[in-house]
């Protein structure tokens, strides 16, 4: 084996055939080795929260988020009850859970490559004073007040970010991230996509229970002919209904509408005649505003269950003869001895009887007793 001759930087050498390739200096072109494509980081998500005291700067913070190439997957205003279950909030958000007592906050779900690291860099240091020294353009340096009121917060790692997303958006979770090619133009056609990605997409489509575009396979025959790889029945569209081409219910058209649509109507002249009473009655049968064909029994017009007392005026209006009145005989002793009514007998009271011991009669009492008697003779005038 011959030794490798000394080569200059401009002299190419064929290591396979162990010979020097003689070319001119103008034709010697150094071909660089093909660069191995570096694996791109996986697309991850993080939770970003604008605290209550910084909600006034939300429209200043959102442009910063979009400038950092974040995609806002979800956003929502939320208010947490820190009194009912503070342990769960502390487990999810750590020390920042105390700031939820201020009021409602604005929650984002951000997505990009290395989302947690980029968002932590965009926020800055936890202490706004330190952030103003180290990164004066960070969000906490611009809008933070203190360590507790430091404007924004985020997930510490991708695993905790997924737990927070599942807890905050349990009713409407965002779509999961997929390993799809980026939109930087390096994948111009489907041939450029990795076969593993295509196979995963086909597998995902089959798991959904829908048939692929080429549903005919050489394997399936017999009982498994109409089944997907996951054992579910293939999707089969229903046949078009008969009314798809021509409706079975056609609206009534008039002559004017037919002329506008360009439809030629058959001329069937028929003498016009007024409708008969039977036709009118049938047309307007049971139509509100017209006379009804039958009578409706209304409870208010029915005969009363308890007949009212017939008065003399009502009997005269109806032409009914009144029965002779029955005279009630009241007993004579109905009010005998009843207080408040006149007594029919006198009651002897002891105070009205003659006293047993007669009182001594003096001159005044005797005069009162004999006031109706004739006066003494001395008062009788003499005749003239």
Secondary structure, DSSP 4 states (H G I P E B T S, - for coil): -PPPPP--TT--EETTTTEE----TTT----PPPPPPPPPPPEEEEEEEE-GGGGGGHHHHHHHHHHTT-EEEEEEEE---TTT-HHHHHHHHGGGGGGGGGS-EEEEEEEEETHHHHHHHHH--SSHHHHHHH-TTSHHHHH--SSS--SEEE-SSHHHHHHHHHHHTSSSPPPPP--PPPSSSS--SGGGS-HHHHHHHHHHHHHTT---S----SS--GGGGGB-TTSPBPP-PPPPPGGGTS-SS-----HHHHHHHTPPPP-------PPPHHHHHHHTTT-TTS--SSPPP-GGGSPPSSPPPPPHHHHHHHTPPPPPPPPP---TTSSTT-TTS--SS----GGGSPPSSPPPP-HHHHHHHTTTSPPPGGGSPPP-
